[in-house]
């Protein structure tokens, strides 16, 4: 086909090409319109979802705030209930103490002179044993550190004669409030004294030589230059008896514990008192106490020095004195005095305590459990003892 024929066909094909181009543009416009509609729909849905998410977040925050308010309200109610329980316990204690007034514990000089004279007559007499106990300590078998409670000096113990599991805590060397925990578990787990009952004594104590024995607390009170043994009933919270200790010019019994003038101890034979006087200021003295009347049944001068002594206890009628150094090292039992004469001092075992934090402020022997409750620089420790017969040592 020649060129002239192509030129003749162009006018005929131009309308068809324009129609196809118009259809293509309309198609593209429709597709763009559809795409814009979908984008607009996606934008609307996203906005709706964002609004719903924001509303849900605000709802959750409101619920959390309400839950926190309820938790605070429950905590306040629990604290209020604890306060009411403490108030109720104090009121019950008050009702229990509404008994006849405690006996007068003022010092009677004439009676004191008579007691001193009687006690001097009983010094160093032959002792008649009340039991057949013939054991002595061979070594410290085990040690258990329970916790750290209170100040550097104090004492903790159980009833040395009864079956009660209560723990009695005397914090400090001069106070009038005893903490009582129902069992060892409560004392070990809880550090707050709010978990403990409180016994407020009629007179403050001095030193760390006190003892719980057969439902009674035997503690030391200082009045002027004299010292009194107070017998306090733990059941009805009253003073049962008191006695001026029949020793003249007393001095601290332990060189490393200057606040303790009388150490009340218990063993298989009963109650004992460890003390010191200016008459023989180098060594300690030992006395057998009547737990019922607080009378001195017998007294002994011992060869055990006061210097560098930090504590003492009695086992089967034998005084065991624990020594240390002013720069705390390893405590040891270095002097033993047997009132029955069965155990010679040179035959006694030299007993070492594991080295701990400082110096013992109290050592309480439990004849029922054959272990010692110790207070070492604020730490409460239990020493379990290995025992032997005196003739085997």
C-alpha positions, 0 to 999 in steps of 0.5 A, a space after each residue: 500500500 502506498 503512502 498516499 493510501 495511509 494518509 487517506 486512512 488517518 482521518 478514519 482511524 483518529 476518532 477510534 483512537 480518541 474513543 479508546 483513550 477516553 475509555 482508558 482515562 475513565 477506567 483509571 479515574 474509576 480505579 483511583 476513586 475506588 482506591 481513595 474510598 478504600 483509603 478513607 474507609 481504612 482511615 475511619 476504621 483506624 480512628 475508631 480503633 484508636 478511640 476504642 483503645 484510648 477508652 479501654 485504657 482509661 477504663 483500665 486506669 480507672 479500675 486500677 485506681 479503684 483497686 488501689 483505693 480499696 487496697 489502702 482502705 483494707 490496709 487501714 482497716 487491718 491497722 485499725 483492727 490491730 490497734 483495737 486488738 492491742 487496746 483489748 489486750 491492754 484492757 485484759 492485762 489491766 483487768 488481770 492486774 486488779 489484785 491486791 497491792 504488791 507487797 512492800 519492797 522497801 529496805 528494812 535495815 534490821 531485817 537486812 542485817 539479820 539476813 546478812 548474819 544468817 547468810 554468813 553463818 551458812 557460808 561454805 557449809 557442806 551442801 546436801 544435794 537435792 537430786 542425783 544429777 551428776 552430769 557436767 558439760 563436755 563441749 558445745 555440741 552445736 550453735 544456732 544463730 536465730 536473729 538480731 533483736 534489740 540492743 547490744 545487751 539483753 537476755 532472752 529465755 524460756 521458763 527454765 522449769 515449766 513446759 511453756 514454749 513462750 519466749 521472754 525477751 529483756 531488751 537492755 540493762 535498765 528497762 521495765 517492759 518484757 516482750 513475750 512471744 508465744 513460740 520460738 517460730 514467732 520470735 524467729 520470723 517476726 522482727 516487729 515487737 508488735 507481734 509480741 505481748 508486753 509485760 510492764 513490771 512494777 519496778 525497772 530491772 537492772 543488769 541481765 541476771 534475771 530468770 523465768 522459773 516455774 511461771 514466775 519472773 525473778 528479776 533484780 531491782 536496785 534501790 540505793 546501794 542495795 539490791 532486791 530479788 523481785 518474784 513476779 507472777 507472770 499469770 496475774 501480773 503481780 509481785 508475789 514476794 521480794 527480798 533484799 539480797 543479804 550481801 554487803 557492798 556488792 560490786 559487779 559480778 562480771 568484769 566485762 558486764 558492769 551492769 550485772 550485780 546479781 546473776 540468777 541461774 537455774 539448774 537441776 537443783 533449783 535456783 542459784 544467785 551469783 554475786 560479788 562483794 568488796 570483801 573478796 572483790 577478786 572472786 565470785 560468790 555463789 548462793 542457793 536460793 529458795 524459790 518459794 521464799 527467796 531465802 538464802 539456803 547456803 553461800 560459798 566463796 568460789 575461786 573463780 575470778 571476776 576479771 575478764 568474766 562475761 557470764 556464768 551459769 550453774 549445771 548440776 550444782 557446779 558453777 561454770 564461769 565464762 571468760 573473754 577479753 576486753 577486745 572480744 575473742 573466743 569465749 571459754 569456760 575456764 573456771 568450774 566450782 562444784 558445791 558438792 565437791 564431786 568435780 575437782 576444778 582441775 578435772 573439768 573440761 576447758 569448754 570453748 564457744 564458737 567465736 561470734 560477734 562480741 561478748 556475751 551479755 547473758 548466758 541462760 542455761 535451760 536444765 529442761 533442754 540442756 542448752 544455753 540461750 545467749 545474747 551476743 552483741 544483739 544476736 540471739 544464739 542457742 548453744 546445745 551442750 554435750 554432757 558427760 558424767 562427772 566421774 568420766 571427765 
